[in-house]
Amino acid sequence: MATRITNIEEYKAAYKTSLETPEQFWDEIAGEFVWKKKYDKVLEWNFLEPDVKWFINGKLNITENCLDRHLATKGNQNAIIWEPNETGHQARTITYKELHEQVCIFANALKKLGAKKGDRICIYMPMVPELAIAVLACARIGAIHNVVFGGFSYKSLADRIQDADCTIVITADGAYRGAKDIPLKAVVDEALETCPSIEKVIVLKRTNIEYNTVQGRDILWEDAIKDCSSDCAAEVMDSEDMLFILYTSGSTGKPKGVVHTTGGYMVYADYSFRNVFQYDDGEIYWCTADVGWITGHTYLIYGPLLAGATTLMFEGIPTYPDAGRFWNIIDKHKVNIFYTAPTAIRSLEAMGLDFVKPYKLDSLRVLGSVGEPINKEAWEWYHLNIGKEKCPIVDTWWQTETGGILISPLAGITKTKPSFATLPLPGIRPVLVDEAGKILEGNNVEGRLCIEFPWPSMIRTTYGNHERCRQNYFDTFKNLYFTGDGCKRDEDGYYRITGRVDDVIKVSGHLLGTAEIENAINEHPDIVESAVVGFPHDIKGWGIYAFVICENERKDEHNLKLEILATVSKYMGSIAKPDKIQIVKGLPKTRSGKIMRRILRKIAENDLANLGDTSTLLDPAVVEDIKAGAIH
Ligand code: WT7
């Protein structure tokens, strides 16, 4: 396709054009899609309200571009290859023709249950093909999907359903994840006790675990699709109609519902997928992310399907039945492009090369990394032992809010440097600013990463609360989108993300708000107050360190800690469980009552020599106390 860059000179030329004439640049790319009605104008924007619109008055349906458009040329090509949790079970393949049919059937089932354009539908499912079918069926009828990661607790699920005011939940009886058997439907039932907006629950049978059925509300997937036709006209969507909501953590309050719209998201998902991974027709592409995260949305479902690729979906986990599972799957399905997270790489590296050696891995052509900074050691291990020094690594930087990859090498085109996300994609204008918001010109600078010009797949609002979107991303630095990340630009103009500068922690690549974890801990009846900070962790990138104040002195500290872990699992999910819990008498607070996290971070990092000035604290003595009991 015309808009796939094939060498570094073309990259430079495309980048230059995208700066000089952004509207023409994106107009040419958008022209490759099926529009029911062409847009009148490419872009209108301001970062003050903010108000960003792409492909104005264009009418389309993203599923026609993911599915119908490929039927003539790729109808019998696999769209999805599905690898189940158990090695002994059969993999499934679904061609574009079959996927189109199944999406249409399920879309008709949703309609029959009363779903219509604009409704919000919550999807809480295991990693099975029906998850992709559910997502696409929502898009087919113009319903807004709200996928919630299957590892979140009933409370997190309920929060997300309530905030988006969903009317339907699509779920499964249970989920297999490694040796675990997770009762999803039971979690849904518990969540729905506080979600009166839900009218219907569609349940896919996966593990055959028993569950309760609520008459009139719950319906089996197989019953829902009975007699539904495989003809379903795609709903006409405006470019700026909402496609989905996806919740992400912030430094304060509850998670926010990041809103992505139809036209711009589609254009950028496809463009970034084809260019970053340099996907060639016929290749097998595998992204290991769960669809519950943005990576699964953009680079497991939408991007690859828009590009007519074969996308592999894996139900299980990297260490089941053993730490060779990823490599086994790569050989089994002859995967050409493999996209995973640094945490997975580090944990598999720690298990030793014996799990890698049995596999050839000779189908691999491109490797990817996403979600957190990849340290040099992990990068090199990945390059040597998995890529056999012949596969370029694309270290892709982006966010739930950006919708797609913004800074990354283009595979085999951009010269890579370990731990650098390298250069922005065409159309992306990163700037680094100091704390006062002054733009740092030139190279060899370090500051806060912002983007100064809109791109098609950027966040439009936070669901139900536009002001929160403005404050969070557009208020810190005037006329800039602020990412929350620190970043360096080196002598070659390459970008290196140094990590978050706000109160969120990246734990195994998952973004968690410290305030959210504290709220969960505080649900324990004996805990009066808590403060959570991150500390560097060899495998997870960052670990969670919780300082807690207990109301009544508890003799059984060990049990108290176990109860706190259980409380966090219940209110958030097990990914948010603290690695370390220290019971303290007080927290370091300023006279105005603000917790000085800087000090707690230093203690958690065991950097006691650099605590900084503690004289402004209300009670400097608490610091000595905390230091004495610190866990290292
Ligand atoms: C945050 C966004 C990107 C989709 C999945 C995560 C961190 C992401 C990288 C990278 C260094 C990275 C940033 C970013 N991050 N990719 N290649 N190098 N850091 O989406 O959960 O919204 O998290 O992940 O801190 O702000 P997310």
Boltz pocket constraint, residues with backbone or C-beta under 6 A from the ligand:
constraints:
  - pocket:
      binder: B
      contacts: [[A, 248], [A, 293], [A, 294], [A, 295], [A, 369], [A, 370], [A, 371], [A, 372], [A, 373], [A, 374], [A, 395], [A, 396], [A, 397], [A, 398], [A, 399], [A, 400], [A, 401], [A, 407], [A, 421], [A, 483], [A, 484], [A, 485], [A, 497], [A, 499], [A, 500], [A, 506], [A, 509], [A, 510], [A, 511]]
      max_distance: 6.0
